[in-house]
Amino acid sequence: MALLEVRDLHVEFDTPDGVVHAVRGLSLDVERGATLAVVGESGSGKSVATQTITGLTRGARVRGSAVFDGTELLGAPEETLRRVRGAQIGMIFQDPLSSLHPYYPVGWQVVEMIRAHDRSVSKAAARERAVELLALVGIPRARQRVDDYPHQFSGGMRQRVMIAMAVALDPALLIADEPTTALDVTVQAQVLEVMQQLQERFGTAIVIITHDLGVVADLADDVVVMYGGRAMEVAPRRELFYGPHHPYTEGLLRSLPSRGEPGARLTPVPGAPPSLIDPPAGCPFRPRCPHAFADCHDQPPLRPVPGAPGHLSACFLPTTRTAGGAPPAAAVHELQEAP
């Protein structure tokens, strides 16, 4: 049994302009100790899905199932969700400056995180644990810096503090929502390395939400590609990069800048993302798809790709590259540079 099993998740919000269909029928599994990347452009539903699973969406209509380590999270009492969040599911958010309280030292915030879930831990013991955690995530002079405030840290160091808080109680699952978006490339690599080291040390499963395929190439075991609130493709990382099946996935990979081909032009995906208030009938990518045909007015289910274990695609076509052509060069280059 997977650590987290999500089945047929739907999330809708009422707005003055109509109902936003943010997530439509999402299913995914997160195995123990593995890393699942959920990738997609802004508005694809990837962040809403994980926030809903952990009970952080408000005012939404939700249906489906999300079972974490045998506990159904959707519709669970708030007390149950509070017990799970932090202690069993750690979370890292996109902007650490807005996630950390500016009025309190970072060490105090780590201490409160620990004692909120276990009041039997003394403040002194929790403080010592905070120092250990800050050192563990690579903050220099952790014992001296434990009393510093968030504004005294760089963006990368603040994100390390968030990681320390997220793993303070040794959770089984870590959800990282765009953890490197606001960081420069060098710092991004350092933060990802910290996450990998912690995973190797503690066996933590990771769900990383991102639009950056370079992050996916570095970190993921498996990938879910979302578009218009739906999962378009699910595959092991290398299978996705070398053999994308869904036209949207192939378009994403072909839009990557190719560092191996100086002067190569980008190939953008034509068109614009669909309205989530009035989504197109059938496949949400149909209006932009170069391979669309009449059957695409019906929504294709996620189904196995022949000869590719663990690879699922929501596309009626047997393959999008029947006319030949190698995998996108930029995608191959990303994988060659990945660990």
C-alpha positions in Angstrom: 0.0 0.0 0.0 1.3 3.4 -0.9 2.0 6.0 1.8 -0.5 8.4 0.1 -3.2 7.3 -2.2 -5.3 10.0 -3.9 -8.3 8.9 -5.9 -10.6 10.9 -8.2 -10.0 14.2 -6.4 -12.2 17.1 -7.4 -11.9 20.7 -6.0 -14.3 23.5 -7.0 -14.5 27.1 -5.8 -17.5 29.5 -6.1 -16.5 32.9 -7.5 -18.6 35.9 -8.7 -17.7 34.9 -12.2 -18.7 31.3 -11.8 -17.5 27.9 -10.5 -13.7 27.4 -10.8 -13.0 23.7 -11.5 -9.5 23.7 -10.0 -8.9 20.0 -9.8 -10.8 17.5 -11.9 -10.5 13.8 -11.2 -6.8 13.6 -10.0 -5.5 10.3 -8.9 -1.9 9.6 -7.7 0.2 7.5 -5.4 3.2 8.4 -3.3 5.4 5.5 -2.3 7.3 5.4 1.0 10.8 7.0 0.6 10.2 8.0 -3.0 10.0 11.4 -4.7 6.9 12.3 -6.8 7.1 15.5 -8.8 3.8 17.2 -9.8 4.6 19.5 -12.7 2.5 22.0 -14.6 2.1 25.7 -15.5 0.4 28.2 -13.2 -3.3 27.4 -12.8 -2.9 23.7 -13.6 -4.2 22.7 -10.1 -1.1 21.2 -8.7 -0.8 23.4 -5.6 -4.6 23.4 -4.9 -4.5 19.6 -4.9 -1.8 19.3 -2.3 -3.3 22.0 -0.1 -6.7 20.3 -0.3 -5.2 17.0 0.8 -3.7 18.6 3.9 -6.8 20.5 4.7 -5.5 24.0 3.9 -8.1 25.0 1.3 -11.1 27.0 2.7 -14.5 27.4 1.0 -14.0 24.7 -1.5 -16.3 21.9 -2.6 -14.2 18.7 -2.4 -15.0 15.1 -3.3 -12.8 12.1 -3.8 -10.4 10.3 -1.5 -7.0 10.9 0.0 -5.7 8.2 2.3 -2.5 8.9 4.1 -0.9 5.9 5.9 -4.4 4.4 6.4 -6.2 7.6 7.4 -8.7 9.3 5.2 -7.8 13.0 5.1 -10.7 14.4 3.0 -13.5 15.4 5.4 -11.4 14.5 8.5 -11.9 16.5 11.7 -9.6 19.5 12.1 -8.1 17.9 15.1 -7.0 14.9 13.0 -5.6 17.2 10.3 -3.6 19.3 12.8 -2.2 16.1 14.2 -1.1 14.9 10.8 0.2 18.3 9.5 3.7 18.8 10.9 4.1 15.6 12.7 3.4 13.2 9.8 3.3 15.5 6.8 5.8 18.3 6.7 5.3 21.3 4.3 7.7 23.7 2.6 6.1 26.7 0.9 7.2 28.9 -2.0 8.0 32.1 -0.1 9.8 31.5 3.2 9.7 35.2 4.1 5.9 35.2 4.2 5.8 31.7 5.9 8.2 32.7 8.8 6.9 35.1 11.4 9.0 38.3 11.2 8.7 39.2 14.9 10.2 36.0 16.3 13.6 34.4 16.1 13.8 31.4 13.8 14.9 29.2 16.6 11.8 30.1 18.6 9.6 29.2 15.7 11.3 25.8 15.3 10.8 25.3 19.1 7.1 26.1 18.9 6.7 23.8 15.9 8.2 20.9 18.0 6.2 21.7 21.2 2.9 22.3 19.4 2.9 18.5 18.7 4.6 17.3 21.9 4.3 19.4 25.1 6.3 16.8 27.0 9.4 18.2 25.3 10.9 20.9 27.5 11.8 24.3 26.0 15.5 23.6 26.6 15.4 20.3 24.8 13.4 21.7 21.9 15.9 24.6 21.6 18.7 22.1 21.5 16.8 20.2 18.8 16.3 23.5 16.9 20.1 24.1 16.9 20.7 20.5 15.6 18.1 20.9 12.8 19.5 24.3 11.7 23.0 22.7 11.5 21.6 19.7 9.7 20.2 21.8 6.9 23.5 23.6 6.4 23.1 26.9 8.3 26.6 28.0 9.4 27.1 28.7 13.1 23.7 27.4 13.9 24.1 27.8 17.7 24.8 31.5 17.2 22.2 32.1 14.5 19.3 30.3 16.3 18.3 33.7 17.9 18.4 35.6 14.6 15.3 36.9 12.9 14.1 35.9 9.4 15.2 39.2 7.8 18.7 38.5 8.9 18.9 35.4 6.6 19.3 35.3 2.8 16.5 33.8 0.7 18.3 30.4 0.5 19.0 30.3 4.2 15.3 31.2 5.0 14.3 28.2 2.8 16.7 26.0 4.8 15.0 27.2 8.0 11.6 26.2 6.5 13.1 22.7 5.7 14.3 22.4 9.2 10.8 23.2 10.6 9.3 20.8 8.1 11.4 17.8 9.1 11.6 18.7 12.9 9.2 15.8 13.8 10.6 13.3 11.3 7.5 13.2 9.1 6.9 10.3 6.7 6.0 12.7 3.9 7.4 16.1 2.9 5.3 18.4 0.5 7.4 21.1 -1.1 5.4 23.7 -3.1 7.7 25.5 -5.5 10.6 25.5 -2.9 13.2 27.0 -5.3 11.1 29.5 -7.3 12.4 32.6 -5.6 16.0 31.5 -5.5 18.9 31.9 -7.9 20.2 28.9 -9.7 23.2 28.2 -7.4 21.0 28.4 -4.3 18.3 26.3 -5.9 20.9 23.5 -6.4 22.0 23.8 -2.7 18.4 23.6 -1.4 17.6 20.6 -3.6 20.8 18.9 -2.3 19.7 19.4 1.3 16.3 17.8 0.5 18.0 14.8 -1.1 20.4 14.4 1.8 17.5 14.5 4.3 15.6 12.0 2.3 18.5 9.6 2.2 19.0 10.0 6.0 15.4 9.7 7.1 13.7 7.8 4.3 11.2 10.6 3.9 8.8 10.5 0.9 8.7 13.8 -1.0 6.0 15.4 -3.2 7.5 18.4 -5.0 5.3 20.9 -6.8 7.0 22.7 -9.6 6.9 24.2 -13.0 10.7 23.7 -13.4 11.6 20.6 -15.4 15.2 21.0 -14.3 14.1 20.4 -10.7 12.1 17.3 -11.9 15.2 15.9 -13.7 17.3 16.4 -10.5 14.9 15.1 -7.9 12.0 13.0 -9.0 11.5 9.3 -9.2 8.1 9.6 -10.8 6.2 12.5 -12.4 2.6 13.6 -12.7 2.0 16.2 -15.4 -1.1 18.4 -14.8 -2.9 20.7 -17.1 -6.3 22.4 -16.7 -6.9 20.6 -13.4 -6.3 17.1 -14.8 -3.4 14.7 -14.9 -2.3 14.4 -18.5 0.6 11.9 -17.9 2.1 9.9 -15.1 5.5 8.2 -15.7 8.9 7.4 -14.2 11.2 10.3 -14.6 13.5 8.9 -17.4 10.5 7.4 -19.3 8.8 10.8 -19.3 11.9 12.7 -20.5 13.0 10.2 -23.1 9.5 9.0 -24.2 6.8 11.6 -23.6 3.4 10.3 -24.7 1.0 13.1 -24.2 1.2 16.1 -26.7 1.2 18.5 -23.8 4.2 16.8 -22.1 6.1 16.8 -25.3 5.3 20.5 -25.8 6.7 21.3 -22.4 9.9 19.4 -23.1 10.3 21.0 -26.5 9.9 24.5 -24.9 13.0 23.9 -22.7 16.0 26.1 -23.6 18.8 23.8 -24.9 22.1 24.4 -23.3 23.6 21.8 -25.6 22.6 23.6 -28.8 23.9 27.2 -28.8 21.6 29.5 -30.8 18.7 27.0 -30.8 15.3 28.6 -30.8 12.7 27.9 -28.2 9.5 26.0 -29.4 6.6 27.4 -27.4 3.4 25.6 -26.9 0.9 27.7 -29.0 -2.3 29.1 -27.5 -3.3 29.8 -23.9 -4.3 27.7 -20.9 -8.0 26.9 -20.7 -10.5 28.7 -18.5 -11.2 26.8 -15.3 -14.6 28.4 -15.1 -15.6 27.3 -18.6 -13.2 24.4 -19.5 -13.4 22.9 -23.0 -15.2 19.7 -23.4 -13.1 16.6 -23.4 -9.4 16.8 -23.2 -8.4 20.3 -21.8 -5.4 20.4 -24.1 -7.6 19.8 -27.2 -7.8 23.5 -28.4 -3.9 23.7 -28.4 -3.1 20.2 -29.5 -1.5 19.7 -33.0 -2.8 16.1 -33.0 -6.5 16.8 -31.9 -9.2 14.9 -33.7 -13.0 14.3 -33.2 -12.6 11.7 -30.3 -10.8 14.4 -28.2 -14.2 16.0 -27.5 -14.5 13.2 -25.0 -12.1 13.1 -22.0 -9.7 10.2 -22.4 -8.9 8.3 -19.2 -5.4 7.8 -17.9 -4.5 4.4 -19.3 -1.3 2.4 -19.6 1.2 3.1 -22.4 1.9 -0.2 -24.1 5.4 -1.6 -23.3 6.1 1.1 -20.7 5.4 -0.2 -17.1 4.2 2.6 -14.8 3.6 5.0 -17.7 0.0 6.3 -18.0 -1.3 8.9 -20.5 -4.7 10.6 -21.0 -4.5 10.6 -24.8 -6.3 8.6 -27.4 -3.3 8.5 -29.7 -1.0 5.5 -29.4 2.0 7.8 -29.5 2.6 11.5 -30.4 5.9 10.7 -32.1 4.8 8.1 -34.6 6.3 10.3 -37.3 9.7 9.7 -35.7 12.0 12.3 -34.2 14.2 11.9 -31.2 13.3 13.0 -27.7 13.7 16.8 -27.2 17.4 17.5 -27.0 17.0 19.9 -24.1 15.1 17.2 -22.2 17.9 14.7 -22.8 20.4 17.3 -21.7 18.6 17.9 -18.4 18.7 14.2 -17.6 22.3 13.9 -18.6 23.2 16.6 -16.0 20.9 15.1 -13.4 22.3 12.8 -10.7 
